Amino acid sequence: MATAEDNFTVFYDATWSRTVACAYAVTGDLGAAEEAAQEAYTRAWPRWATLAAYDDPGAWVRRVAWNLATSRWRRLRRAQAYARTLREPQVDGPGPD
């Protein structure tokens, strides 16, 4: 008889590529996509008893990975916008020399 861990392992192996691909569509960075996917599976494991009964538990995991990737993308965008405000302003006119 298969255990919950065995079932989750089969699920993980069957859905990993698609989950990474969904996260990659947001991040454009394979490493970040893999991190988002891994975090999504980490969040799925404690809920596996419930998720296993879903018609498509992979959809739940992909959505979590998508949300994580989107949050990362937004944080990076905010950081870039903030970094632009820290640049020294361009001054027109004579220089110090």
mmCIF file as gemmi writes it, N, C-alpha and C atoms, coordinates in Angstrom:
data_model
loop_
_atom_site.group_PDB
_atom_site.id
_atom_site.type_symbol
_atom_site.label_atom_id
_atom_site.label_alt_id
_atom_site.label_comp_id
_atom_site.label_asym_id
_atom_site.label_entity_id
_atom_site.label_seq_id
_atom_site.pdbx_PDB_ins_code
_atom_site.Cartn_x
_atom_site.Cartn_y
_atom_site.Cartn_z
_atom_site.occupancy
_atom_site.B_iso_or_equiv
_atom_site.pdbx_formal_charge
_atom_site.auth_seq_id
_atom_site.auth_asym_id
_atom_site.pdbx_PDB_model_num
ATOM 1 N N . MET Axp A 1 ? 0.848 -1.183 0 1 0 ? 1 A 1
ATOM 2 C CA . MET Axp A 1 ? 0 0 0 1 0 ? 1 A 1
ATOM 3 C C . MET Axp A 1 ? 0.897 1.25 0 1 0 ? 1 A 1
ATOM 4 N N . ALA Axp A 2 ? 0.542 2.204 -0.854 1 0 ? 2 A 1
ATOM 5 C CA . ALA Axp A 2 ? 1.331 3.423 -0.978 1 0 ? 2 A 1
ATOM 6 C C . ALA Axp A 2 ? 1.01 4.375 0.174 1 0 ? 2 A 1
ATOM 7 N N . THR Axp A 3 ? 2.048 5.001 0.677 1 0 ? 3 A 1
ATOM 8 C CA . THR Axp A 3 ? 1.877 5.966 1.757 1 0 ? 3 A 1
ATOM 9 C C . THR Axp A 3 ? 1.624 7.354 1.165 1 0 ? 3 A 1
ATOM 10 N N . ALA Axp A 4 ? 1.244 8.277 2.016 1 0 ? 4 A 1
ATOM 11 C CA . ALA Axp A 4 ? 1.04 9.663 1.577 1 0 ? 4 A 1
ATOM 12 C C . ALA Axp A 4 ? 2.338 10.225 1.01 1 0 ? 4 A 1
ATOM 13 N N . GLU Axp A 5 ? 3.447 9.862 1.633 1 0 ? 5 A 1
ATOM 14 C CA . GLU Axp A 5 ? 4.743 10.338 1.136 1 0 ? 5 A 1
ATOM 15 C C . GLU Axp A 5 ? 5.027 9.797 -0.255 1 0 ? 5 A 1
ATOM 16 N N . ASP Axp A 6 ? 4.722 8.527 -0.484 1 0 ? 6 A 1
ATOM 17 C CA . ASP Axp A 6 ? 4.914 7.946 -1.821 1 0 ? 6 A 1
ATOM 18 C C . ASP Axp A 6 ? 4.037 8.643 -2.849 1 0 ? 6 A 1
ATOM 19 N N . ASN Axp A 7 ? 2.776 8.882 -2.49 1 0 ? 7 A 1
ATOM 20 C CA . ASN Axp A 7 ? 1.857 9.561 -3.406 1 0 ? 7 A 1
ATOM 21 C C . ASN Axp A 7 ? 2.334 10.974 -3.718 1 0 ? 7 A 1
ATOM 22 N N . PHE Axp A 8 ? 2.833 11.666 -2.704 1 0 ? 8 A 1
ATOM 23 C CA . PHE Axp A 8 ? 3.323 13.026 -2.921 1 0 ? 8 A 1
ATOM 24 C C . PHE Axp A 8 ? 4.559 13.01 -3.813 1 0 ? 8 A 1
ATOM 25 N N . THR Axp A 9 ? 5.422 12.028 -3.623 1 0 ? 9 A 1
ATOM 26 C CA . THR Axp A 9 ? 6.622 11.919 -4.456 1 0 ? 9 A 1
ATOM 27 C C . THR Axp A 9 ? 6.25 11.694 -5.918 1 0 ? 9 A 1
ATOM 28 N N . VAL Axp A 10 ? 5.285 10.839 -6.161 1 0 ? 10 A 1
ATOM 29 C CA . VAL Axp A 10 ? 4.828 10.6 -7.539 1 0 ? 10 A 1
ATOM 30 C C . VAL Axp A 10 ? 4.235 11.884 -8.115 1 0 ? 10 A 1
ATOM 31 N N . PHE Axp A 11 ? 3.423 12.568 -7.324 1 0 ? 11 A 1
ATOM 32 C CA . PHE Axp A 11 ? 2.831 13.837 -7.739 1 0 ? 11 A 1
ATOM 33 C C . PHE Axp A 11 ? 3.914 14.867 -8.06 1 0 ? 11 A 1
ATOM 34 N N . TYR Axp A 12 ? 4.883 14.994 -7.179 1 0 ? 12 A 1
ATOM 35 C CA . TYR Axp A 12 ? 5.989 15.946 -7.356 1 0 ? 12 A 1
ATOM 36 C C . TYR Axp A 12 ? 6.728 15.662 -8.659 1 0 ? 12 A 1
ATOM 37 N N . ASP Axp A 13 ? 7.093 14.409 -8.863 1 0 ? 13 A 1
ATOM 38 C CA . ASP Axp A 13 ? 7.832 14.041 -10.08 1 0 ? 13 A 1
ATOM 39 C C . ASP Axp A 13 ? 7.027 14.319 -11.345 1 0 ? 13 A 1
ATOM 40 N N . ALA Axp A 14 ? 5.716 14.099 -11.273 1 0 ? 14 A 1
ATOM 41 C CA . ALA Axp A 14 ? 4.866 14.276 -12.447 1 0 ? 14 A 1
ATOM 42 C C . ALA Axp A 14 ? 4.574 15.742 -12.766 1 0 ? 14 A 1
ATOM 43 N N . THR Axp A 15 ? 4.637 16.617 -11.763 1 0 ? 15 A 1
ATOM 44 C CA . THR Axp A 15 ? 4.203 18.003 -11.97 1 0 ? 15 A 1
ATOM 45 C C . THR Axp A 15 ? 5.32 19.043 -11.865 1 0 ? 15 A 1
ATOM 46 N N . TRP Axp A 16 ? 6.509 18.637 -11.485 1 0 ? 16 A 1
ATOM 47 C CA . TRP Axp A 16 ? 7.614 19.584 -11.264 1 0 ? 16 A 1
ATOM 48 C C . TRP Axp A 16 ? 7.878 20.463 -12.481 1 0 ? 16 A 1
ATOM 49 N N . SER Axp A 17 ? 8.045 19.869 -13.644 1 0 ? 17 A 1
ATOM 50 C CA . SER Axp A 17 ? 8.421 20.628 -14.846 1 0 ? 17 A 1
ATOM 51 C C . SER Axp A 17 ? 7.39 21.7 -15.177 1 0 ? 17 A 1
ATOM 52 N N . ARG Axp A 18 ? 6.143 21.335 -15.112 1 0 ? 18 A 1
ATOM 53 C CA . ARG Axp A 18 ? 5.09 22.295 -15.442 1 0 ? 18 A 1
ATOM 54 C C . ARG Axp A 18 ? 5.033 23.431 -14.423 1 0 ? 18 A 1
ATOM 55 N N . THR Axp A 19 ? 5.251 23.112 -13.164 1 0 ? 19 A 1
ATOM 56 C CA . THR Axp A 19 ? 5.24 24.138 -12.124 1 0 ? 19 A 1
ATOM 57 C C . THR Axp A 19 ? 6.386 25.127 -12.326 1 0 ? 19 A 1
ATOM 58 N N . VAL Axp A 20 ? 7.562 24.607 -12.636 1 0 ? 20 A 1
ATOM 59 C CA . VAL Axp A 20 ? 8.714 25.484 -12.894 1 0 ? 20 A 1
ATOM 60 C C . VAL Axp A 20 ? 8.449 26.345 -14.124 1 0 ? 20 A 1
ATOM 61 N N . ALA Axp A 21 ? 7.87 25.759 -15.156 1 0 ? 21 A 1
ATOM 62 C CA . ALA Axp A 21 ? 7.576 26.512 -16.377 1 0 ? 21 A 1
ATOM 63 C C . ALA Axp A 21 ? 6.615 27.669 -16.099 1 0 ? 21 A 1
ATOM 64 N N . CYS Axp A 22 ? 5.615 27.433 -15.275 1 0 ? 22 A 1
ATOM 65 C CA . CYS Axp A 22 ? 4.67 28.509 -14.926 1 0 ? 22 A 1
ATOM 66 C C . CYS Axp A 22 ? 5.373 29.637 -14.17 1 0 ? 22 A 1
ATOM 67 N N . ALA Axp A 23 ? 6.215 29.283 -13.222 1 0 ? 23 A 1
ATOM 68 C CA . ALA Axp A 23 ? 6.946 30.306 -12.47 1 0 ? 23 A 1
ATOM 69 C C . ALA Axp A 23 ? 7.957 31.018 -13.367 1 0 ? 23 A 1
ATOM 70 N N . TYR Axp A 24 ? 8.554 30.289 -14.294 1 0 ? 24 A 1
ATOM 71 C CA . TYR Axp A 24 ? 9.523 30.884 -15.22 1 0 ? 24 A 1
ATOM 72 C C . TYR Axp A 24 ? 8.855 31.925 -16.121 1 0 ? 24 A 1
ATOM 73 N N . ALA Axp A 25 ? 7.593 31.706 -16.445 1 0 ? 25 A 1
ATOM 74 C CA . ALA Axp A 25 ? 6.864 32.66 -17.28 1 0 ? 25 A 1
ATOM 75 C C . ALA Axp A 25 ? 6.777 34.027 -16.605 1 0 ? 25 A 1
ATOM 76 N N . VAL Axp A 26 ? 6.789 34.051 -15.291 1 0 ? 26 A 1
ATOM 77 C CA . VAL Axp A 26 ? 6.727 35.312 -14.551 1 0 ? 26 A 1
ATOM 78 C C . VAL Axp A 26 ? 8.12 35.89 -14.341 1 0 ? 26 A 1
ATOM 79 N N . THR Axp A 27 ? 9.065 35.041 -13.922 1 0 ? 27 A 1
ATOM 80 C CA . THR Axp A 27 ? 10.374 35.54 -13.509 1 0 ? 27 A 1
ATOM 81 C C . THR Axp A 27 ? 11.358 35.707 -14.649 1 0 ? 27 A 1
ATOM 82 N N . GLY Axp A 28 ? 11.294 34.832 -15.632 1 0 ? 28 A 1
ATOM 83 C CA . GLY Axp A 28 ? 12.299 34.85 -16.692 1 0 ? 28 A 1
ATOM 84 C C . GLY Axp A 28 ? 13.66 34.396 -16.199 1 0 ? 28 A 1
ATOM 85 N N . ASP Axp A 29 ? 13.698 33.821 -15.024 1 0 ? 29 A 1
ATOM 86 C CA . ASP Axp A 29 ? 14.939 33.386 -14.384 1 0 ? 29 A 1
ATOM 87 C C . ASP Axp A 29 ? 14.709 31.963 -13.871 1 0 ? 29 A 1
ATOM 88 N N . LEU Axp A 30 ? 15.456 31 -14.416 1 0 ? 30 A 1
ATOM 89 C CA . LEU Axp A 30 ? 15.244 29.604 -14.073 1 0 ? 30 A 1
ATOM 90 C C . LEU Axp A 30 ? 15.484 29.34 -12.596 1 0 ? 30 A 1
ATOM 91 N N . GLY Axp A 31 ? 16.515 29.92 -12.024 1 0 ? 31 A 1
ATOM 92 C CA . GLY Axp A 31 ? 16.802 29.729 -10.607 1 0 ? 31 A 1
ATOM 93 C C . GLY Axp A 31 ? 15.673 30.228 -9.722 1 0 ? 31 A 1
ATOM 94 N N . ALA Axp A 32 ? 15.168 31.421 -10.024 1 0 ? 32 A 1
ATOM 95 C CA . ALA Axp A 32 ? 14.059 31.982 -9.25 1 0 ? 32 A 1
ATOM 96 C C . ALA Axp A 32 ? 12.795 31.153 -9.44 1 0 ? 32 A 1
ATOM 97 N N . ALA Axp A 33 ? 12.582 30.653 -10.642 1 0 ? 33 A 1
ATOM 98 C CA . ALA Axp A 33 ? 11.408 29.816 -10.911 1 0 ? 33 A 1
ATOM 99 C C . ALA Axp A 33 ? 11.48 28.512 -10.124 1 0 ? 33 A 1
ATOM 100 N N . GLU Axp A 34 ? 12.655 27.926 -10.065 1 0 ? 34 A 1
ATOM 101 C CA . GLU Axp A 34 ? 12.822 26.692 -9.297 1 0 ? 34 A 1
ATOM 102 C C . GLU Axp A 34 ? 12.618 26.941 -7.804 1 0 ? 34 A 1
ATOM 103 N N . GLU Axp A 35 ? 13.081 28.072 -7.315 1 0 ? 35 A 1
ATOM 104 C CA . GLU Axp A 35 ? 12.875 28.416 -5.904 1 0 ? 35 A 1
ATOM 105 C C . GLU Axp A 35 ? 11.393 28.589 -5.594 1 0 ? 35 A 1
ATOM 106 N N . ALA Axp A 36 ? 10.669 29.268 -6.483 1 0 ? 36 A 1
ATOM 107 C CA . ALA Axp A 36 ? 9.23 29.458 -6.275 1 0 ? 36 A 1
ATOM 108 C C . ALA Axp A 36 ? 8.501 28.118 -6.308 1 0 ? 36 A 1
ATOM 109 N N . ALA Axp A 37 ? 8.886 27.258 -7.232 1 0 ? 37 A 1
ATOM 110 C CA . ALA Axp A 37 ? 8.257 25.939 -7.33 1 0 ? 37 A 1
ATOM 111 C C . ALA Axp A 37 ? 8.551 25.114 -6.079 1 0 ? 37 A 1
ATOM 112 N N . GLN Axp A 38 ? 9.779 25.136 -5.642 1 0 ? 38 A 1
ATOM 113 C CA . GLN Axp A 38 ? 10.14 24.367 -4.454 1 0 ? 38 A 1
ATOM 114 C C . GLN Axp A 38 ? 9.377 24.857 -3.23 1 0 ? 38 A 1
ATOM 115 N N . GLU Axp A 39 ? 9.249 26.153 -3.092 1 0 ? 39 A 1
ATOM 116 C CA . GLU Axp A 39 ? 8.49 26.704 -1.973 1 0 ? 39 A 1
ATOM 117 C C . GLU Axp A 39 ? 7.019 26.296 -2.066 1 0 ? 39 A 1
ATOM 118 N N . ALA Axp A 40 ? 6.481 26.269 -3.267 1 0 ? 40 A 1
ATOM 119 C CA . ALA Axp A 40 ? 5.082 25.858 -3.448 1 0 ? 40 A 1
ATOM 120 C C . ALA Axp A 40 ? 4.881 24.409 -3.011 1 0 ? 40 A 1
ATOM 121 N N . TYR Axp A 41 ? 5.807 23.528 -3.364 1 0 ? 41 A 1
ATOM 122 C CA . TYR Axp A 41 ? 5.703 22.126 -2.934 1 0 ? 41 A 1
ATOM 123 C C . TYR Axp A 41 ? 5.908 21.998 -1.427 1 0 ? 41 A 1
ATOM 124 N N . THR Axp A 42 ? 6.757 22.831 -0.873 1 0 ? 42 A 1
ATOM 125 C CA . THR Axp A 42 ? 6.964 22.827 0.571 1 0 ? 42 A 1
ATOM 126 C C . THR Axp A 42 ? 5.67 23.214 1.287 1 0 ? 42 A 1
ATOM 127 N N . ARG Axp A 43 ? 4.936 24.133 0.718 1 0 ? 43 A 1
ATOM 128 C CA . ARG Axp A 43 ? 3.658 24.531 1.309 1 0 ? 43 A 1
ATOM 129 C C . ARG Axp A 43 ? 2.569 23.489 1.055 1 0 ? 43 A 1
ATOM 130 N N . ALA Axp A 44 ? 2.699 22.732 -0.02 1 0 ? 44 A 1
ATOM 131 C CA . ALA Axp A 44 ? 1.698 21.714 -0.356 1 0 ? 44 A 1
ATOM 132 C C . ALA Axp A 44 ? 1.802 20.495 0.549 1 0 ? 44 A 1
ATOM 133 N N . TRP Axp A 45 ? 3.005 20.122 0.941 1 0 ? 45 A 1
ATOM 134 C CA . TRP Axp A 45 ? 3.183 18.887 1.698 1 0 ? 45 A 1
ATOM 135 C C . TRP Axp A 45 ? 2.345 18.824 2.982 1 0 ? 45 A 1
ATOM 136 N N . PRO Axp A 46 ? 2.347 19.85 3.834 1 0 ? 46 A 1
ATOM 137 C CA . PRO Axp A 46 ? 1.52 19.764 5.049 1 0 ? 46 A 1
ATOM 138 C C . PRO Axp A 46 ? 0.019 19.684 4.748 1 0 ? 46 A 1
ATOM 139 N N . ARG Axp A 47 ? -0.391 20.119 3.563 1 0 ? 47 A 1
ATOM 140 C CA . ARG Axp A 47 ? -1.795 20.112 3.175 1 0 ? 47 A 1
ATOM 141 C C . ARG Axp A 47 ? -2.132 18.925 2.271 1 0 ? 47 A 1
ATOM 142 N N . TRP Axp A 48 ? -1.201 18.003 2.116 1 0 ? 48 A 1
ATOM 143 C CA . TRP Axp A 48 ? -1.356 16.958 1.119 1 0 ? 48 A 1
ATOM 144 C C . TRP Axp A 48 ? -2.614 16.116 1.328 1 0 ? 48 A 1
ATOM 145 N N . ALA Axp A 49 ? -2.998 15.86 2.55 1 0 ? 49 A 1
ATOM 146 C CA . ALA Axp A 49 ? -4.208 15.056 2.8 1 0 ? 49 A 1
ATOM 147 C C . ALA Axp A 49 ? -5.427 15.718 2.151 1 0 ? 49 A 1
ATOM 148 N N . THR Axp A 50 ? -5.491 17.028 2.182 1 0 ? 50 A 1
ATOM 149 C CA . THR Axp A 50 ? -6.592 17.758 1.552 1 0 ? 50 A 1
ATOM 150 C C . THR Axp A 50 ? -6.381 17.89 0.051 1 0 ? 50 A 1
ATOM 151 N N . LEU Axp A 51 ? -5.17 18.28 -0.353 1 0 ? 51 A 1
ATOM 152 C CA . LEU Axp A 51 ? -4.886 18.513 -1.771 1 0 ? 51 A 1
ATOM 153 C C . LEU Axp A 51 ? -5.013 17.247 -2.61 1 0 ? 51 A 1
ATOM 154 N N . ALA Axp A 52 ? -4.669 16.111 -2.049 1 0 ? 52 A 1
ATOM 155 C CA . ALA Axp A 52 ? -4.726 14.856 -2.798 1 0 ? 52 A 1
ATOM 156 C C . ALA Axp A 52 ? -6.141 14.547 -3.27 1 0 ? 52 A 1
ATOM 157 N N . ALA Axp A 53 ? -7.126 15.073 -2.582 1 0 ? 53 A 1
ATOM 158 C CA . ALA Axp A 53 ? -8.519 14.836 -2.959 1 0 ? 53 A 1
ATOM 159 C C . ALA Axp A 53 ? -8.998 15.795 -4.055 1 0 ? 53 A 1
ATOM 160 N N . TYR Axp A 54 ? -8.234 16.819 -4.37 1 0 ? 54 A 1
ATOM 161 C CA . TYR Axp A 54 ? -8.62 17.779 -5.409 1 0 ? 54 A 1
ATOM 162 C C . TYR Axp A 54 ? -8.602 17.093 -6.776 1 0 ? 54 A 1
ATOM 163 N N . ASP Axp A 55 ? -9.396 17.612 -7.704 1 0 ? 55 A 1
ATOM 164 C CA . ASP Axp A 55 ? -9.368 17.099 -9.075 1 0 ? 55 A 1
ATOM 165 C C . ASP Axp A 55 ? -7.999 17.309 -9.702 1 0 ? 55 A 1
ATOM 166 N N . ASP Axp A 56 ? -7.384 18.456 -9.405 1 0 ? 56 A 1
ATOM 167 C CA . ASP Axp A 56 ? -6.07 18.778 -9.963 1 0 ? 56 A 1
ATOM 168 C C . ASP Axp A 56 ? -5.222 19.475 -8.895 1 0 ? 56 A 1
ATOM 169 N N . PRO Axp A 57 ? -4.583 18.698 -8.023 1 0 ? 57 A 1
ATOM 170 C CA . PRO Axp A 57 ? -3.751 19.347 -6.991 1 0 ? 57 A 1
ATOM 171 C C . PRO Axp A 57 ? -2.587 20.13 -7.592 1 0 ? 57 A 1
ATOM 172 N N . GLY Axp A 58 ? -2.185 19.777 -8.802 1 0 ? 58 A 1
ATOM 173 C CA . GLY Axp A 58 ? -1.117 20.512 -9.475 1 0 ? 58 A 1
ATOM 174 C C . GLY Axp A 58 ? -1.496 21.957 -9.737 1 0 ? 58 A 1
ATOM 175 N N . ALA Axp A 59 ? -2.782 22.207 -9.969 1 0 ? 59 A 1
ATOM 176 C CA . ALA Axp A 59 ? -3.244 23.581 -10.195 1 0 ? 59 A 1
ATOM 177 C C . ALA Axp A 59 ? -3.015 24.423 -8.943 1 0 ? 59 A 1
ATOM 178 N N . TRP Axp A 60 ? -3.245 23.841 -7.78 1 0 ? 60 A 1
ATOM 179 C CA . TRP Axp A 60 ? -3.021 24.56 -6.524 1 0 ? 60 A 1
ATOM 180 C C . TRP Axp A 60 ? -1.534 24.905 -6.384 1 0 ? 60 A 1
ATOM 181 N N . VAL Axp A 61 ? -0.681 23.936 -6.644 1 0 ? 61 A 1
ATOM 182 C CA . VAL Axp A 61 ? 0.762 24.152 -6.516 1 0 ? 61 A 1
ATOM 183 C C . VAL Axp A 61 ? 1.24 25.18 -7.533 1 0 ? 61 A 1
ATOM 184 N N . ARG Axp A 62 ? 0.757 25.076 -8.768 1 0 ? 62 A 1
ATOM 185 C CA . ARG Axp A 62 ? 1.158 26.054 -9.786 1 0 ? 62 A 1
ATOM 186 C C . ARG Axp A 62 ? 0.709 27.456 -9.4 1 0 ? 62 A 1
ATOM 187 N N . ARG Axp A 63 ? -0.474 27.579 -8.826 1 0 ? 63 A 1
ATOM 188 C CA . ARG Axp A 63 ? -0.965 28.895 -8.425 1 0 ? 63 A 1
ATOM 189 C C . ARG Axp A 63 ? -0.109 29.491 -7.311 1 0 ? 63 A 1
ATOM 190 N N . VAL Axp A 64 ? 0.264 28.66 -6.359 1 0 ? 64 A 1
ATOM 191 C CA . VAL Axp A 64 ? 1.13 29.132 -5.271 1 0 ? 64 A 1
ATOM 192 C C . VAL Axp A 64 ? 2.485 29.559 -5.847 1 0 ? 64 A 1
ATOM 193 N N . ALA Axp A 65 ? 3.046 28.759 -6.742 1 0 ? 65 A 1
ATOM 194 C CA . ALA Axp A 65 ? 4.329 29.109 -7.362 1 0 ? 65 A 1
ATOM 195 C C . ALA Axp A 65 ? 4.2 30.411 -8.154 1 0 ? 65 A 1
ATOM 196 N N . TRP Axp A 66 ? 3.109 30.558 -8.88 1 0 ? 66 A 1
ATOM 197 C CA . TRP Axp A 66 ? 2.853 31.781 -9.647 1 0 ? 66 A 1
ATOM 198 C C . TRP Axp A 66 ? 2.793 32.987 -8.712 1 0 ? 66 A 1
ATOM 199 N N . ASN Axp A 67 ? 2.059 32.846 -7.608 1 0 ? 67 A 1
ATOM 200 C CA . ASN Axp A 67 ? 1.941 33.951 -6.642 1 0 ? 67 A 1
ATOM 201 C C . ASN Axp A 67 ? 3.299 34.307 -6.045 1 0 ? 67 A 1
ATOM 202 N N . LEU Axp A 68 ? 4.086 33.305 -5.7 1 0 ? 68 A 1
ATOM 203 C CA . LEU Axp A 68 ? 5.422 33.554 -5.145 1 0 ? 68 A 1
ATOM 204 C C . LEU Axp A 68 ? 6.318 34.254 -6.164 1 0 ? 68 A 1
ATOM 205 N N . ALA Axp A 69 ? 6.262 33.806 -7.406 1 0 ? 69 A 1
ATOM 206 C CA . ALA Axp A 69 ? 7.079 34.409 -8.462 1 0 ? 69 A 1
ATOM 207 C C . ALA Axp A 69 ? 6.642 35.847 -8.724 1 0 ? 69 A 1
ATOM 208 N N . THR Axp A 70 ? 5.342 36.086 -8.709 1 0 ? 70 A 1
ATOM 209 C CA . THR Axp A 70 ? 4.822 37.442 -8.92 1 0 ? 70 A 1
ATOM 210 C C . THR Axp A 70 ? 5.246 38.362 -7.791 1 0 ? 70 A 1
ATOM 211 N N . SER Axp A 71 ? 5.188 37.872 -6.566 1 0 ? 71 A 1
ATOM 212 C CA . SER Axp A 71 ? 5.62 38.68 -5.421 1 0 ? 71 A 1
ATOM 213 C C . SER Axp A 71 ? 7.093 39.048 -5.545 1 0 ? 71 A 1
ATOM 214 N N . ARG Axp A 72 ? 7.913 38.093 -5.961 1 0 ? 72 A 1
ATOM 215 C CA . ARG Axp A 72 ? 9.339 38.356 -6.146 1 0 ? 72 A 1
ATOM 216 C C . ARG Axp A 72 ? 9.543 39.427 -7.214 1 0 ? 72 A 1
ATOM 217 N N . TRP Axp A 73 ? 8.816 39.283 -8.324 1 0 ? 73 A 1
ATOM 218 C CA . TRP Axp A 73 ? 8.93 40.231 -9.426 1 0 ? 73 A 1
ATOM 219 C C . TRP Axp A 73 ? 8.545 41.633 -8.962 1 0 ? 73 A 1
ATOM 220 N N . ARG Axp A 74 ? 7.47 41.742 -8.176 1 0 ? 74 A 1
ATOM 221 C CA . ARG Axp A 74 ? 7.046 43.049 -7.674 1 0 ? 74 A 1
ATOM 222 C C . ARG Axp A 74 ? 8.085 43.649 -6.731 1 0 ? 74 A 1
ATOM 223 N N . ARG Axp A 75 ? 8.648 42.816 -5.858 1 0 ? 75 A 1
ATOM 224 C CA . ARG Axp A 75 ? 9.686 43.314 -4.939 1 0 ? 75 A 1
ATOM 225 C C . ARG Axp A 75 ? 10.881 43.839 -5.728 1 0 ? 75 A 1
ATOM 226 N N . LEU Axp A 76 ? 11.292 43.125 -6.765 1 0 ? 76 A 1
ATOM 227 C CA . LEU Axp A 76 ? 12.423 43.571 -7.583 1 0 ? 76 A 1
ATOM 228 C C . LEU Axp A 76 ? 12.107 44.88 -8.297 1 0 ? 76 A 1
ATOM 229 N N . ARG Axp A 77 ? 10.897 45.008 -8.794 1 0 ? 77 A 1
ATOM 230 C CA . ARG Axp A 77 ? 10.5 46.248 -9.462 1 0 ? 77 A 1
ATOM 231 C C . ARG Axp A 77 ? 10.535 47.426 -8.504 1 0 ? 77 A 1
ATOM 232 N N . ARG Axp A 78 ? 10.02 47.226 -7.292 1 0 ? 78 A 1
ATOM 233 C CA . ARG Axp A 78 ? 10.06 48.299 -6.288 1 0 ? 78 A 1
ATOM 234 C C . ARG Axp A 78 ? 11.497 48.654 -5.922 1 0 ? 78 A 1
ATOM 235 N N . ALA Axp A 79 ? 12.343 47.64 -5.799 1 0 ? 79 A 1
ATOM 236 C CA . ALA Axp A 79 ? 13.744 47.888 -5.451 1 0 ? 79 A 1
ATOM 237 C C . ALA Axp A 79 ? 14.442 48.675 -6.56 1 0 ? 79 A 1
ATOM 238 N N . GLN Axp A 80 ? 14.145 48.347 -7.808 1 0 ? 80 A 1
ATOM 239 C CA . GLN Axp A 80 ? 14.746 49.077 -8.926 1 0 ? 80 A 1
ATOM 240 C C . GLN Axp A 80 ? 14.267 50.525 -8.951 1 0 ? 80 A 1
ATOM 241 N N . ALA Axp A 81 ? 12.99 50.729 -8.685 1 0 ? 81 A 1
ATOM 242 C CA . ALA Axp A 81 ? 12.451 52.092 -8.665 1 0 ? 81 A 1
ATOM 243 C C . ALA Axp A 81 ? 13.103 52.901 -7.549 1 0 ? 81 A 1
ATOM 244 N N . TYR Axp A 82 ? 13.277 52.272 -6.403 1 0 ? 82 A 1
ATOM 245 C CA . TYR Axp A 82 ? 13.929 52.954 -5.284 1 0 ? 82 A 1
ATOM 246 C C . TYR Axp A 82 ? 15.388 53.263 -5.615 1 0 ? 82 A 1
ATOM 247 N N . ALA Axp A 83 ? 16.072 52.329 -6.25 1 0 ? 83 A 1
ATOM 248 C CA . ALA Axp A 83 ? 17.482 52.543 -6.604 1 0 ? 83 A 1
ATOM 249 C C . ALA Axp A 83 ? 17.62 53.726 -7.561 1 0 ? 83 A 1
ATOM 250 N N . ARG Axp A 84 ? 16.649 53.893 -8.441 1 0 ? 84 A 1
ATOM 251 C CA . ARG Axp A 84 ? 16.706 55.043 -9.363 1 0 ? 84 A 1
ATOM 252 C C . ARG Axp A 84 ? 16.594 56.362 -8.613 1 0 ? 84 A 1
ATOM 253 N N . THR Axp A 85 ? 15.869 56.386 -7.511 1 0 ? 85 A 1
ATOM 254 C CA . THR Axp A 85 ? 15.729 57.635 -6.747 1 0 ? 85 A 1
ATOM 255 C C . THR Axp A 85 ? 17.014 57.972 -5.998 1 0 ? 85 A 1
ATOM 256 N N . LEU Axp A 86 ? 17.858 56.998 -5.781 1 0 ? 86 A 1
ATOM 257 C CA . LEU Axp A 86 ? 19.097 57.231 -5.041 1 0 ? 86 A 1
ATOM 258 C C . LEU Axp A 86 ? 20.236 57.762 -5.901 1 0 ? 86 A 1
ATOM 259 N N . ARG Axp A 87 ? 20.081 57.686 -7.206 1 0 ? 87 A 1
ATOM 260 C CA . ARG Axp A 87 ? 21.128 58.2 -8.091 1 0 ? 87 A 1
ATOM 261 C C . ARG Axp A 87 ? 21.247 59.706 -7.927 1 0 ? 87 A 1
ATOM 262 N N . GLU Axp A 88 ? 22.46 60.184 -8.104 1 0 ? 88 A 1
ATOM 263 C CA . GLU Axp A 88 ? 22.679 61.63 -8.007 1 0 ? 88 A 1
ATOM 264 C C . GLU Axp A 88 ? 21.982 62.307 -9.174 1 0 ? 88 A 1
ATOM 265 N N . PRO Axp A 89 ? 21.33 63.412 -8.9 1 0 ? 89 A 1
ATOM 266 C CA . PRO Axp A 89 ? 20.625 64.114 -9.98 1 0 ? 89 A 1
ATOM 267 C C . PRO Axp A 89 ? 21.626 64.707 -10.978 1 0 ? 89 A 1
ATOM 268 N N . GLN Axp A 90 ? 21.217 64.759 -12.214 1 0 ? 90 A 1
ATOM 269 C CA . GLN Axp A 90 ? 22.039 65.364 -13.257 1 0 ? 90 A 1
ATOM 270 C C . GLN Axp A 90 ? 21.865 66.889 -13.165 1 0 ? 90 A 1
ATOM 271 N N . VAL Axp A 91 ? 22.98 67.564 -13.059 1 0 ? 91 A 1
ATOM 272 C CA . VAL Axp A 91 ? 22.947 69.028 -12.951 1 0 ? 91 A 1
ATOM 273 C C . VAL Axp A 91 ? 23.416 69.618 -14.267 1 0 ? 91 A 1
ATOM 274 N N . ASP Axp A 92 ? 22.606 70.473 -14.831 1 0 ? 92 A 1
ATOM 275 C CA . ASP Axp A 92 ? 23.015 71.164 -16.059 1 0 ? 92 A 1
ATOM 276 C C . ASP Axp A 92 ? 23.823 72.389 -15.663 1 0 ? 92 A 1
ATOM 277 N N . GLY Axp A 93 ? 24.852 72.633 -16.403 1 0 ? 93 A 1
ATOM 278 C CA . GLY Axp A 93 ? 25.657 73.805 -16.111 1 0 ? 93 A 1
ATOM 279 C C . GLY Axp A 93 ? 27.115 73.43 -15.925 1 0 ? 93 A 1
ATOM 280 N N . PRO Axp A 94 ? 27.903 74.373 -15.5 1 0 ? 94 A 1
ATOM 281 C CA . PRO Axp A 94 ? 29.335 74.118 -15.383 1 0 ? 94 A 1
ATOM 282 C C . PRO Axp A 94 ? 29.621 73.105 -14.28 1 0 ? 94 A 1
ATOM 283 N N . GLY Axp A 95 ? 30.654 72.315 -14.517 1 0 ? 95 A 1
ATOM 284 C CA . GLY Axp A 95 ? 31.087 71.336 -13.527 1 0 ? 95 A 1
ATOM 285 C C . GLY Axp A 95 ? 31.979 71.977 -12.491 1 0 ? 95 A 1
ATOM 286 N N . PRO Axp A 96 ? 32.474 71.214 -11.538 1 0 ? 96 A 1
ATOM 287 C CA . PRO Axp A 96 ? 33.308 71.771 -10.483 1 0 ? 96 A 1
ATOM 288 C C . PRO Axp A 96 ? 34.674 72.252 -10.996 1 0 ? 96 A 1
ATOM 289 N N . ASP Axp A 97 ? 35.065 71.833 -12.177 1 0 ? 97 A 1
ATOM 290 C CA . ASP Axp A 97 ? 36.359 72.277 -12.726 1 0 ? 97 A 1
ATOM 291 C C . ASP Axp A 97 ? 36.154 73.559 -13.409 1 0 ? 97 A 1
